[in-house]
Amino acid sequence: MTKTVVVQVERVIRDPRYGRYSKRSARFMAHDEKDQCRVGDRVVIAEARPMSRRKRWAVRSIVSRAERV
């Protein structure tokens, strides 16, 4: 999977009946043309043309870098 990153999007939703909050997450495969994303980076993705069976998104920019330990 060269030039491909897996982006996990998390959101918090409120249950309409009970009012409880729960986390939902979705994973998207995105194209990283310059291959510069690392694990833990926060990125902005945008819809793009289909590049493979599951890859329909592209990385537009890196918002923040992950801290190296």
C-alpha positions, 0 to 999 in steps of 0.5 A: 500500500504505497502512497496510501494512508488509512484515516480514522474519523471519530465522532461523538453522537447523542442517543435521541432517546436516552441522551447518552453520548457514544463514540462512532468511528469510520475508516477511510483509505486515502491517497498520499501522493508525496508519501509523507504522512506518519502514524498519528498525524492529523490530516484533511482529506477530500473526495477524489476519483476512484483510485482502487476498489476502496480508495476514494479519498485524497490527503489535502494537507497535514494539520499537525504532526504526531510527536515522536517518542 
